[in-house]
Amino acid sequence: MVQNTALLSCTFMHREYHHWWSPRLHKDMQLLQFGHAGHPMLVFPSSMGSFHEYEDRSMVETLADRIENSQLMLFCVDSVDAESWYNKSIPPADRVRRHEEYEQYCLHEVLPLIQDRSRRIDLTVHGCSFGGYHALNFALRHPDAVTKCVSFSGAFDNRGFLRDYFDELAYLHNPVDYVPGNDSAWFHRHYHSDWFTILATSNHDICLSENYRMAEILAQKKIPHRLDVWNNNMPHDWPLWRLMARTYFA
């Protein structure tokens, strides 16, 4: 893997741009790092979002003091949603396979970068909306690599993207399906008290029912989690998520 890194000037904090040719995705991939020390957090963008979405939506600015004070490091990755789940020009099986390649990119290319830059092995994964799906799915499938998962207004059922198509790989990337059927001792050894998931949503969120459903599934499998429903009448959007960021990323 050939990696190019640029250290960019920023009036608020340490900010680095990384990009390299991904052998798993067969394309150039980009990400932004914010901060030089602290707890590392892998940030997935929302539906078809980019690696600079978190910055563009003022989420980085919202967390600027925590980043500047070396409490938190953000690693904001790009998505391939437009090539996978949202790509109606290819068969459903190919959409799922493209997502699997994306997960392998995150696991085997992004995580080593995060560990190298942070010098830590603990990791939070996070995302808003469909980014919440990416975060939770990644955490549940790789609990040995993740310490904590924080989803804001996540949506966790992918069947709508695939119409009537469903194969083993689709099953294994749909948390509402594979979690109820996962009795593997290996996974449940890693879903311990130090491994924790927060599902945050609001009482006016379009994904409220998705979060209740996912929380019930996690409870049935005794997977450590917390469902927080904010009673502030705010809709599924960035103003809500900026408030949540100030609360959960102290």
C-alpha positions in Angstrom: 0.0 0.0 0.0 1.4 3.3 -1.1 0.2 6.1 1.1 0.4 9.9 0.6 0.0 12.1 3.6 -0.3 15.9 3.7 -0.2 18.0 6.8 -2.6 20.8 6.3 -2.7 24.1 8.2 -5.8 24.7 10.3 -6.6 27.5 12.6 -8.2 25.2 15.1 -6.3 21.9 15.4 -4.0 19.4 13.9 -5.5 18.2 10.6 -4.0 15.7 8.2 -5.2 14.5 4.8 -4.4 10.9 3.9 -4.9 9.1 0.6 -3.7 5.9 -1.0 -4.6 3.4 -3.7 -6.6 0.7 -2.0 -5.8 -2.8 -3.2 -9.2 -4.0 -1.8 -11.3 -1.4 -3.4 -9.1 -0.9 -6.5 -9.4 2.9 -6.3 -7.9 5.9 -4.6 -9.4 6.4 -1.1 -9.2 9.5 1.1 -9.6 10.3 4.8 -9.1 13.2 7.2 -7.5 13.0 10.6 -8.2 15.6 13.2 -6.1 15.7 16.4 -2.7 14.3 17.3 -3.4 12.5 20.5 -6.3 11.1 22.6 -8.9 8.5 22.1 -9.2 7.5 18.4 -12.6 7.5 16.7 -13.4 6.1 13.3 -16.2 8.3 11.7 -18.3 6.9 8.9 -20.2 9.4 6.8 -24.0 9.4 6.2 -25.6 8.0 3.1 -23.2 8.4 0.1 -21.3 11.0 2.2 -17.7 11.9 1.8 -14.7 11.9 4.0 -15.0 15.7 4.5 -18.7 15.6 5.5 -18.1 15.6 9.2 -16.0 18.8 8.8 -18.5 20.4 6.3 -21.4 19.8 8.7 -19.5 21.6 11.6 -19.2 18.4 13.6 -15.4 18.8 13.8 -15.9 22.4 15.0 -18.4 21.2 17.6 -15.7 18.9 19.0 -12.8 21.3 18.5 -12.0 21.8 22.2 -11.8 18.0 22.8 -9.6 17.6 19.8 -7.3 20.5 20.7 -7.0 19.3 24.3 -5.8 15.8 23.1 -8.9 14.1 24.4 -10.0 12.9 21.0 -8.7 12.0 17.5 -11.1 11.7 14.6 -10.4 9.6 11.5 -13.1 10.5 8.9 -13.3 8.0 6.1 -14.9 8.1 2.7 -17.8 5.9 1.7 -18.6 3.7 -1.3 -22.3 3.7 -0.7 -23.0 4.9 -4.3 -21.1 1.8 -5.5 -22.7 -0.6 -3.1 -26.1 -0.3 -1.4 -27.3 2.7 -3.5 -26.0 1.4 -6.9 -29.2 0.3 -8.7 -27.2 -0.3 -11.9 -25.7 -3.5 -10.7 -27.3 -6.7 -9.3 -28.0 -6.8 -5.6 -25.3 -9.5 -5.0 -22.7 -7.2 -6.4 -23.8 -4.4 -4.2 -23.3 -6.5 -1.1 -19.9 -7.7 -2.3 -18.8 -4.1 -2.9 -19.8 -3.3 0.7 -17.8 -6.3 1.9 -14.7 -5.0 0.1 -15.3 -1.6 1.8 -15.4 -3.3 5.2 -12.1 -5.1 4.4 -10.6 -1.7 3.4 -11.6 -0.3 6.8 -10.4 -3.3 8.7 -7.1 -3.9 7.0 -6.1 -0.5 5.7 -7.7 2.2 7.8 -7.4 0.6 11.2 -3.6 0.1 10.9 -3.3 3.8 10.1 -5.4 4.7 13.1 -3.2 2.5 15.4 0.0 4.0 13.9 -1.2 7.6 14.4 -2.8 7.2 17.8 -0.4 4.6 19.3 -3.5 3.1 21.0 -5.5 -0.1 20.5 -8.9 1.2 21.9 -11.3 2.5 19.3 -14.7 4.1 19.0 -16.7 3.7 15.8 -19.3 6.3 15.1 -21.7 7.5 12.4 -24.9 9.5 11.8 -27.9 8.1 10.0 -26.6 5.5 7.5 -23.2 6.1 9.0 -24.8 4.7 12.2 -25.4 1.4 10.3 -21.8 1.3 9.2 -20.5 1.9 12.7 -22.8 -0.7 14.4 -22.3 -3.3 11.7 -18.6 -2.9 11.9 -18.5 -3.1 15.7 -20.8 -6.1 15.9 -18.8 -8.0 13.3 -15.4 -7.0 14.6 -15.8 -6.6 18.4 -12.1 -7.5 18.9 -11.1 -4.3 17.0 -13.7 -2.0 18.6 -14.1 -0.7 22.1 -17.2 1.3 21.7 -19.9 2.1 19.1 -21.9 5.4 19.1 -24.7 5.6 16.5 -26.8 8.8 16.0 -30.2 8.1 14.4 -29.0 4.9 12.8 -30.8 2.8 10.3 -30.0 -0.9 10.6 -32.0 -3.0 8.1 -30.6 -3.2 4.6 -33.3 -5.4 3.0 -34.9 -2.4 1.3 -31.8 -1.9 -0.8 -31.8 -5.5 -2.2 -35.5 -5.9 -3.0 -36.3 -9.6 -2.7 -32.7 -10.7 -3.0 -31.0 -12.3 0.0 -27.9 -14.5 0.3 -25.5 -15.4 3.0 -23.3 -12.3 2.6 -26.4 -10.1 2.7 -27.5 -11.8 5.9 -24.1 -11.3 7.4 -24.2 -7.6 6.8 -27.8 -7.0 8.1 -27.6 -6.7 11.9 -31.4 -7.2 12.4 -30.9 -10.6 10.8 -27.5 -11.9 12.0 -27.5 -10.7 15.6 -30.5 -12.8 16.6 -28.9 -15.9 15.1 -25.4 -15.3 16.4 -24.7 -17.6 19.4 -20.9 -17.8 18.7 -18.9 -18.0 21.9 -16.1 -16.0 20.3 -18.4 -13.0 19.6 -20.0 -13.1 23.0 -16.7 -13.2 24.7 -15.9 -9.9 23.1 -19.3 -8.4 23.8 -18.2 -7.8 27.4 -18.6 -5.0 29.9 -15.8 -3.0 28.3 -17.4 -3.2 24.9 -20.4 -0.9 24.7 -22.9 0.5 22.1 -24.9 3.7 22.4 -28.0 4.1 20.1 -29.0 7.7 20.3 -32.1 9.1 18.6 -34.9 11.6 19.2 -38.6 11.3 19.7 -39.2 12.9 16.3 -36.5 11.0 14.4 -37.5 9.1 11.3 -35.3 6.2 12.5 -36.8 6.1 16.0 -38.5 2.7 15.4 -35.3 1.3 13.9 -33.5 2.1 17.1 -36.1 0.6 19.3 -36.0 -2.6 17.2 -32.2 -2.8 17.3 -32.1 -2.1 21.0 -34.6 -4.9 21.6 -32.5 -7.3 19.5 -29.3 -6.4 21.4 -31.1 -6.9 24.7 -32.3 -10.3 23.7 -28.8 -11.4 23.0 -27.5 -9.7 26.2 -25.1 -7.4 24.2 -24.1 -4.4 26.3 -25.9 -1.3 24.9 -27.9 1.8 25.8 -30.8 3.3 23.9 -31.1 7.1 24.5 -34.2 8.8 23.1 -33.9 12.5 23.2 -37.2 14.2 24.1 -36.4 17.4 22.3 -38.7 17.2 19.2 -35.7 17.6 16.9 -35.8 15.8 13.5 -33.2 13.5 11.9 -30.6 16.1 10.9 -27.3 17.7 11.8 -28.4 20.1 14.4 -29.6 17.2 16.6 -26.3 15.3 16.0 -24.2 18.3 16.9 -25.9 18.4 20.3 -25.4 14.7 20.7 -21.7 15.0 19.8 -21.2 17.5 22.7 -22.9 15.0 25.1 -21.3 11.7 24.1 -17.8 12.7 23.2 -16.7 14.4 26.3 
